[in-house]
Amino acid sequence: MNIKSFDIAKDVTLHYIETDKFKTNYFSFNFLAPLDKDTVHFNAMIPLILMRASQKYPSQAHINKRLQYLYSGDICAKNDAFGEYQIFGMK
């Protein structure tokens, strides 16, 4: 197993783990924000909104059709708290 990290923008780091152990790939992105009662609900909605549609895939049905074409891929939103931080994103 080989772990590499790259700074791709200010405050944005890509962590890449290369292994021949598995046949499938796993991709996730996470946002880290201070746990604040005024923004926690808005932050939790961001991954859900991103999963709904995009310009190229205007509905959830279009996204699901494309994921099925990609060897039955799937996507899900995640939201968690870790200490004083909120971690939200997609996997």
N, C-alpha and C positions, 0 to 999 in steps of 0.2 A: 504494500500500500504506500502510495506516494502523495503527500499533502503539499499543495502549493497555495500561496496567497499572493494576490495582486491588488494594489490600490488602483482602482479604475476611475475614480473621481474623488473630489474632496469629501471625506467622511464616508466613502463607499469602498468596501473591500470585497473582493471575490475570493472565496475559498474553494479550492478544487481538489477533490480526492480521486485519484486515479487508481483503479484496481481491476484486475482480470477475474475477480472472484464471482462477479454477478453478470448475468446476460442483459439485464435491464439498466436503464439510466434513471437517476433521481435528480430532480432539479427543484430547488425552492428559493424563494427570496423572502427576506425578513426585514421589517422596519423595527427600530428600537426607539422608543419615546419614553420620557418620564411619565410615570403613572400619575395622572392628573384628573380629578373628577370632572373638570370642565371639558376635557378633550377625549376621554377614554371611549365614549360611545361613538364619536365621529371616527376615531382611529379604527375601531372595530368594524366599521362599515366599509372602509376603503377596499379590503380584499373582496368583499361581497359585491361591491359595485364593479370592480375590475373583472369579476367572473361573469357578469351579466351579458356584456356585449362589447364590441369594439367596432371601429369603422369597417374593418375587413370582414368581421363576423358579427352581423347586426343583431343576433339573438342567441339565447342560450342553446337553442336547437342547432344553429349553425356551428357553434363552438363544439357541441357534443358530436356532431357529425364528423368534424375535422379530427377530433380526438380518437374516434373509432377508426378512422382511416390510418391514424398513427399507431397502429398495433394496440388498439384498445387502451389508449392513454386515459388518464383521469386528472382532474384538478380539484382542489378543495381549498377553502379559506381556513386560516388558523388565527387564533387570538389567544394570548396567554399572558400571564403576569409572572415576572421573575424579579423578586425583591422589589425595588422601587421603580421598576421599568415595565412597560407594556411592550410585548413583542407581537407583531401582527404581520401577516403576509399570506403567501400562497405556496402550496406544494403540490 
